[in-house]
Amino acid sequence: MTKAEPTTLFQDLKILRAVKRASIKPGTKIMKSHMFIVTKYLASGEYDKMKARLIADGRDQDPELYPNKSSLMVALHSMLTVLGLVASQKWRVMVKIIKGAFLQTLMEGELSYMRLDHKMTQYGLEMLPKLEEYIDEDDCLYTLMLKAIYGCIQASALWYALICRTLEEGGYPVSEMDNCIFCKMNGSGICLLLLHVDDILANVDREEMMALKEKLEEKTFGMIQFEEGGRLSCLGMHLELHENGTIVDMSFYVNQ
């Protein structure tokens, strides 16, 4: 747990709001929470980072209320087709756009609550002492979810609706063949965006790259990170751009 984590959850992005347990309506289902810490590697096999993520246990929700639980992952054959289509375009820039996407998406529908366990509560209290007044007699912190935190069964649908609307406003209609591909024609040719959950791989020209960055920042996706270059990792692939094509290497992924 980094020092920034509780601040991000409770202050910077206003993802969770601490509440008194007594204020929650009797009979309301309260989700448990889990903290996952994983080691991330680039597709080349190089160490990338340690990543911590707070997850809501969506098994405590009523699945009948949220029938749409589809994952937002571009098909592998779609991605390879796109890479092939644009491989020979001299103007193109390949950009990986990373966001804390679900955490930017407002929750909708009935109020959703989550309990932070004793350990997680103590982490939060160390960083934000003012949370002490909300700690219940079971030494846990109870929170109202303001954003679609990972693990909620409606999170994917809410995020997809938001990113779809944002990209369409920017001139990128969704493909009829794959609902995770967005296309736009401009003076240079066709610009293509590939969505994988909350990451986007963009094959665009430099002017369009700047316009896309401005559009996403306008929507206050506060954790946007742009990775531009001739060598990128994406979906277990190590991608290298060359003048005469693109090299796709999945050796590390296959060996794993």
N, C-alpha and C positions, 0 to 999 in steps of 0.2 A: 504494500500500500504506500503510495507516494503521498507527500505532504499536500499535493495539489488536489488529490482525489475528493475528499469531503468538500472542499471549497467549490470544486467543479459541480458536484452533485447538488449542493444546497444554495450556493450563491451565484457563481458566474453564469451558469446556464439555466438556473432555476428548474432543475429536473425533479427534485423531490422537495416536499414541504413537510417539515416535522409537525406532527399533530399529537394532541393528548389522546391516549387510547379511549378515554371515557367519552370523547367527542364522536367516536365512530359508532354509527347506528348498530344496535344489537342485531346479530344474525348476519352481518356483512362478512363476506369471505375476505380474509386478509392473507395475501400471498407471502410465502417465505422468500428469503433472498439467499443467494449463493455468490461467493467471490471465487472466480477462476483466474489462475495465474498460469500463463503458458509462455514458453520460449518460442519466439518467432525466428524463422530463417528465410533468407531470400531464396529464390528459385535456383540460384547458383550454388547454394549450400552454405553461404556465408551467414554468420550470426547477424541478426537484425536488431532484436530488442526483447526485453521481457514485457509482457503485456498483462495488465490486470483489468478485469471487467466484472462489474456488478450485474448479476442476472436475477430477474424476477422468476419465481417458480410458477409458470403459467398453468401448471396442472391443477392449481387451486381455483382456476376460473371455470365458468360454465361454457363448454365448447359449443353449445347450441346457439349462444349469443353471437359467436364470431365464426361463421362457417368458412370464411376465406383465410386460410393459413398458408398460402403458397409462398415458397421461397423465391427470391428475386435473383436468379442466377442465369446469366447468358449461357446458351448452349455452347458446348465446346466446338461443335462443327460450325456454328455461326461465327464464333470468334476467329477460327482459322480461315473461314471464307472472307471475312472482313480484312484480315491481315494480308491475304492474298490479293484482294481487290486493290488495296492502296499501296502495295509493296513497291511499285515502280514510280510512284508519284514523288517527284523531286521536292515539291513544296511542303511536304507534310512534316508535322511535328507530332511525336507521340508523347502523350501526357497521361500520367496516372494521377487521378484526383481522389483523395482520401478524405473522408468526413466522419464525424461522430453523428451519423445521419439520423438514426432512430431518436437520438437524444435531442434532435432539433424539431421533432414532430410532436405537435400537441396531442394529448390524449383526448378521445371523444367518447361519448356515451356515458354509462354509469361510472361513478367514482371508483377508482381502483386504489387499494391500499397495500402497503408492503411492510413487513416487519424486518428490521435489521437485527441480526443475532447479537449476542453479548459482545463477541470479539469485534464485530464490525462497528457496533455502537461505541465501543471504547476508542477505536481508531478515530471515529468522527468527533468524539468528545475531546480528545487530545488536541485536535486541530481547531475545533470550534467549540470552546467551553460553554458558549451561550445555549447549546443544545441540551444542557443538563436539566433544564426545567421541564423538558419533554420526555425524559427517560421514565419508563413505567416501573412499577414495583418488581417486574420480572427482569429488570436491568436491560431491557431492550428498547429500541427506538422505533416508533410507529410513524409511518410516512404516507402522505398522499402523493400519488404519482401524477405529475403535471405533464410530463413528456412520455413518449412511447418507449419505455426502457426495454432493453433486450430481455427476451423471455416471455413477455406478454403476448398472448396469442393473436392479438389484433395489430401488433407492432408493424409487421411486414406490410399489411394492407394499407395502413395509415401512411407509412413512409413512401410506398410506391405511388399512392395518389398525390402526395406532395411533390416528389421529384418529377413525376410525369407532367404535372401541371406547370412546374417551373421550367422544364426543358421545352415544352410545347410553347410557352410564352416567349422563349428565346428562339423560336423558329425550328425546333427539332420535333417533328411528329414521330410517334412510335411506329416501328415497322409492323406490317401485318403478318410477317413470317415469324418474328421473335419479339415478344413484348419487352425484351431487355436491350433492344437495339433502337437507337434514335438517329435519324438521318436529316441532313440539311444540305441544300445545294447553295454554293456561293461562287464567286468569280473563279476560284481556283479549281473547283470540282466538287466532289461530294465529301462532306465531313460526317464522320460516324462516331457515335458514342456507344460504348458497351457497358451495361450496368451489371455489376455483380454485388448483390446485397447493398452495401453502401460505399462501394468503390466504383469509379468510372475510368475506363480506358478510352482516351480520346485520340482519334486520328484526325487532325485538323491542320490548318495552316496557322502561322504565328498570329496573324490578326484575329482569327477566330478564337484562338486560345485565350487571348486577352479579353475578348468580348465575353467568352464563357466564364472566365474568372470573375469578371465584374458582375455578371448576372447572378452567379451563385453567392457572391459576397453580399449583393443587394438583398438577397433573401435571408441574410444573417445566419447562414450555415457556419457558425462561429469557429469550427475546428478544421476548416479546409486546409489541406496540404497538397501542393502541386509538385509532382516529381516529373521533371522534363529531362530527356536525354536520349542518347542512342542505345542505352542499356537499361532495361527495366525488368522488374519481376512482377508477374501477374498470373494468378490462378495456377501456381505451381510451374509456370513457364518462365524461362530466362529469355528475354527478347532482345535481339540486337538489330539495329537499323543499319543498313548499308545502302550504297547508291544503287546497287543492282538487285536489291531484295531485302528480305527480313529472315533472320535465323531464329528458329524456335527450338530451344533446348529444354527437355524435361528430364535430364539424366538424374538429377538429385531426387526429384519427386518419384521417379520410377524405382530408384534404389531404396528409398525409404519404404 
